[in-house]
Amino acid sequence: MSLVVLAVARGHEACNIRLSFAGESMARFLGLLISIALVLSCFAAAQDHFAPDYSKVEIFGGYQFTHVALGHDFNGFNLNGWNASVNGYFNKYLGMSADFSGGRYGGLFGVNSKVYPYLFGPTARFPKHTKMTPFGHFLFGVAHLKTSSLSLSGSDNSFSWAMGGGLDVYVSPKFSVRLAEADWLRTQFADSTQNNFRCSGGVVIKF
């Protein structure tokens, strides 16, 4: 497995210009999200009589971007994929979350990497008399890695945990838009620790 990871890492090092461009694009994307959040916050602050959202179950689905840090002094790489979660709330504020995601990278030299975290844990939301609902969570579970490069291939499993939160924007009693969710995602593949960054956005269905 370590041979596969090293092969993948060296393949990624040859793609520095490409990764730099992807990083700059992600920075612009995050800047846009922050700008939108500020505008919506100002709009929401003017709504004094909006009833807080106390839905019991929330199902989220959308896009996710993850920057993976390989460790071993090698450059990291970026994954694009999906993120889905189910939240069940015991009361207005506290609940449990099941979070699943998958991301893929395909590059030069036949490099192909896929990461699948499966996480569970407590979540907290902070509904107010606006259309903006912030939330936070601490999740833990396992992550699965598949890698291949030229004639080499392999997989690995590791303990994983994530800490972060985000912001949902009310659309209707049944729907919200997850403007942004940002997580520090930690994995331990190939006898090394990876401190990864994951950013998601999409649609929330409420019951």
C-alpha positions in Angstrom: 0.0 0.0 0.0 2.8 2.4 0.8 4.3 1.8 -2.7 1.0 2.9 -4.2 0.8 6.0 -2.0 4.4 7.0 -2.9 3.7 6.4 -6.6 0.5 8.5 -6.4 2.5 11.2 -4.6 5.2 11.4 -7.2 2.6 11.5 -9.9 0.9 14.4 -8.2 4.2 16.3 -7.8 4.5 16.4 -11.5 1.1 18.1 -11.6 2.1 21.1 -9.4 1.0 23.7 -12.0 -2.4 22.0 -12.4 -2.9 21.7 -8.7 -1.9 25.3 -8.1 -4.5 26.4 -10.6 -7.1 24.2 -8.9 -6.2 25.8 -5.5 -6.6 29.3 -6.9 -10.0 28.4 -8.4 -11.1 27.0 -5.0 -9.9 30.2 -3.3 -12.0 32.2 -5.6 -15.0 29.9 -5.0 -14.7 30.2 -1.3 -14.4 34.0 -1.6 -17.6 34.1 -3.6 -19.4 32.0 -0.9 -18.2 34.3 1.8 -19.4 37.3 -0.2 -22.8 35.7 -0.7 -23.1 34.8 3.0 -22.4 38.4 4.0 -25.1 39.7 1.6 -27.6 37.2 2.8 -26.8 37.9 6.4 -27.6 41.5 6.0 -30.8 40.6 4.3 -31.8 38.1 7.0 -31.0 40.6 9.8 -33.8 42.8 8.6 -36.4 40.0 9.0 -37.6 40.4 12.6 -40.7 38.2 12.5 -39.4 35.0 10.8 -40.3 31.8 12.7 -37.2 29.7 13.5 -37.0 26.3 11.7 -37.4 23.3 14.0 -37.6 20.4 11.5 -37.0 17.0 13.1 -35.2 15.3 10.1 -32.9 16.9 7.5 -31.5 15.1 4.4 -28.7 16.9 2.6 -27.1 16.1 -0.8 -24.7 18.1 -2.9 -21.2 18.7 -4.2 -18.0 18.5 -2.2 -14.4 19.6 -2.7 -11.6 18.0 -0.6 -8.0 18.9 -0.4 -6.0 15.8 0.7 -2.7 16.2 2.5 -0.6 13.0 1.8 2.0 13.5 4.5 5.6 12.2 4.0 6.5 15.7 2.8 4.7 15.1 -0.5 2.3 17.5 -2.1 -1.4 17.0 -1.6 -4.1 16.7 -4.3 -7.7 17.7 -4.8 -10.8 15.6 -4.9 -14.2 16.4 -6.4 -17.3 14.4 -5.7 -20.5 14.2 -3.6 -21.6 14.6 0.0 -24.7 13.3 1.6 -26.0 13.4 5.2 -29.0 12.7 7.4 -29.6 14.6 10.6 -32.2 13.6 13.3 -32.9 16.1 16.1 -34.0 15.3 19.6 -35.0 18.9 20.3 -34.7 22.4 18.8 -30.9 22.3 19.0 -29.3 18.9 19.4 -29.2 15.8 17.2 -27.2 13.1 15.6 -25.8 13.1 12.1 -24.7 10.3 9.6 -22.4 11.7 6.9 -21.2 10.0 3.8 -19.0 11.4 1.0 -16.9 10.3 -2.0 -14.3 12.1 -4.0 -12.1 11.2 -7.0 -8.9 12.5 -8.5 -7.6 11.4 -11.9 -4.3 12.8 -13.2 -1.2 12.2 -15.3 0.7 8.9 -15.3 -2.4 6.9 -14.7 -2.9 8.2 -11.2 -6.4 7.5 -9.9 -7.4 8.2 -6.2 -10.7 7.8 -4.5 -11.6 8.5 -0.8 -14.8 7.6 0.9 -15.4 8.7 4.6 -18.3 7.2 6.5 -18.9 9.4 9.7 -21.3 9.6 12.5 -21.7 11.9 15.5 -23.5 14.7 17.4 -24.7 17.9 15.6 -26.0 21.2 16.9 -28.0 23.9 15.1 -28.7 27.4 16.2 -32.0 28.6 14.7 -32.9 32.2 15.0 -35.6 34.6 13.8 -33.9 34.9 10.4 -33.6 32.7 7.3 -30.0 31.8 8.2 -29.4 28.7 10.4 -25.8 28.0 11.4 -24.8 24.5 12.6 -21.8 22.6 13.8 -20.8 18.9 14.3 -18.1 16.5 15.5 -18.1 13.3 13.5 -16.1 10.1 13.6 -15.9 6.8 11.8 -13.8 5.2 9.0 -12.5 6.3 5.7 -11.7 4.0 2.7 -8.9 4.9 0.1 -8.5 3.4 -3.3 -5.4 4.2 -5.3 -3.8 3.1 -8.6 -0.9 4.3 -10.7 0.3 2.5 -13.9 0.5 -1.2 -12.9 0.2 -0.6 -9.1 -3.1 -0.6 -7.2 -4.3 -1.0 -3.7 -6.6 0.2 -0.9 -6.5 1.1 2.7 -8.9 1.8 5.6 -8.3 4.2 8.5 -10.0 5.7 11.5 -11.3 9.1 10.5 -12.9 12.1 12.2 -14.2 15.5 11.1 -15.0 18.8 12.9 -16.7 21.7 11.3 -20.0 23.4 10.5 -21.9 25.4 8.0 -24.8 27.7 7.1 -28.3 26.7 5.8 -30.6 29.3 4.1 -34.4 28.8 4.4 -36.3 28.5 1.1 -39.6 26.9 2.2 -40.9 24.7 5.1 -39.6 21.7 3.2 -36.4 23.0 1.6 -33.2 24.9 2.5 -30.0 25.6 0.6 -26.7 24.6 2.3 -24.7 27.7 1.3 -21.5 26.2 2.7 -20.2 23.5 4.9 -16.5 23.4 5.9 -14.8 20.5 7.7 -11.4 19.6 9.0 -11.3 16.0 8.0 -8.5 13.8 9.5 -7.4 10.4 8.1 -4.5 8.0 8.8 -3.7 6.2 5.7 -0.4 4.4 5.0 1.0 4.9 8.6 0.7 8.6 8.2 -1.7 11.3 9.3 -3.5 13.5 6.8 -5.1 16.8 7.8 -7.6 17.4 5.0 -10.0 20.3 4.2 -13.5 19.5 2.9 -16.0 22.1 1.6 -19.6 21.2 0.6 -22.8 22.8 -0.7 -26.2 21.7 -1.9 -29.9 21.2 -1.0 -31.5 20.2 2.3 -34.9 18.4 2.4 -36.7 18.8 5.8 -39.4 16.7 7.5 
